[in-house]
Amino acid sequence: MKIAIVMEDSNVAQHFGHCEKVMLVTIENDEVASREVLDAPEHDCGALPRLFAERQVEYVIAGGLGGGALANLNRAGVKVVAGVQGTAEDAIGRFLAGTLVGGDAVCGGHGQGTCGHHD
């Protein structure tokens, strides 16, 4: 299984589309088999979902994300655990232990199917 964690420094990024890095984690036999940290692609509504689909990511862990990103991930068949705070390593540990709980963290102002960023 592969999971992706969007990151700012060593923490779970609180805004999916503005993450600095992405940690791709391969889990085998309920243990971390490998970690790969990539620079996040330039902000484009579909860039991260495309990357995750190409890398066969099953779960994404994030702080908050917009409705457009959520829709793109859902279309790519990627499950989202949003509303997560803390370090990426802590999130991995909680995911493996089955104690990682997300919350409602869909950012406002983002249209379904469109990016909606006007920064």
Order of alpha helices (4+ residues) and beta strands (2+ residues): beta-beta-beta-beta-alpha-beta-beta-alpha-beta-alpha-beta
